[in-house]
């Protein structure tokens, strides 16, 4: 049987080895990218975070903002509503600009 290789995620320019690291260095853009390319799923699986993996796999939303809010809840990130609204507004603006270009 092959040995499972553990790998780190890079969030906000810092290596993420644990859920605590993910909470402390949570970057919406990075986590969304990892979610979309399934790297987040593989990281949770390799690290043995099965409860969080099941919740992430169950997400079925088309709206990126709802997805962000769900991921923040799953990983219990301490972020106030005003900060979340500001970051999601900036992110939505960037996505709209990319579409227009």
N, C-alpha and C positions, 0 to 999 in steps of 0.2 A: 504494500500500500504506500502510495506516495505521501511524503510529508507535506502538510499544508504550510505554505509560506505566508507569514504575516507581513503586512505592509502598512505604511502610514499614509494617511491623507494629509494634504497640505491645505490648511485653512488660514486665511489671513497671513500667509507667508510663514506659518509655523507648522511643524510636524504634529499630527494628531494621532496619538496612540490609544487613547481611552475616551470614554464618553465624557469624562470630566474635561479632558483637553478639548473635545469638540464643543462643549458648552462655553468654555473660556475663550475660545478662538473662533466662535461661530461667525461665519461670513455667508450671508445669504447667497451671493453670487456663486461662491465655491460649492456650497452644499446643493444648490439647484443643479449646477453642472454635474456634480457627482451623482445626484439622483437620476438625471436624464440619461447619463451614459452607463447607469447600473453599477458604477464603482462603489457607491455608498452601500448598495445591497451586498456586494461581495465583501467589503470591509466589515460590515456588521456580521456576516456569516463567518468569516475567518476568525474574527475576534470573539465569537461565541455570544454575541448580543442578540439572542434569538427572539426575545420579547419585542425589542425595538425593530428587528428585521420583519417580523410578522406585521407590525403596524405600518411600516414603510411599504411593504408589498401590497397592503390592503388599500393604499391611497389610490383613488380613482377620480381625480379631478382634472379638468381641462384648464381651469383658471390658475395661473401661476401664483397669484396673490393668496388664494385659498391654500395652495400647496405649501407656500412659505409658512403660513400660519399653522398648518398641520404639522410640519416638520419642527417648528419651534415648540409646539406642544409635546410632540413625541420625545424630543431630546431635552425637554424641561429647561429651555434656555431662558435665563432671566433677562427679559427685555420689556421695557415699558411700552405702553400703547403709542405714545407720541413718537418714540424712536422708531418703532415698527412702521408706523404710518409714513414717516419721513423716508425711511430706507426703501419701502415698497414704492413710494411715489417716484423716487429717483430711479429705481430699477425699471419701473413701467415706462418712464420717459426715455430711458436708454433703449429699451426694446422697441418702442415706437419709432425712435430715430433710425434704428437699424432696419426696420421694415421700410421706412420711407427712402432710405438710401438704396 
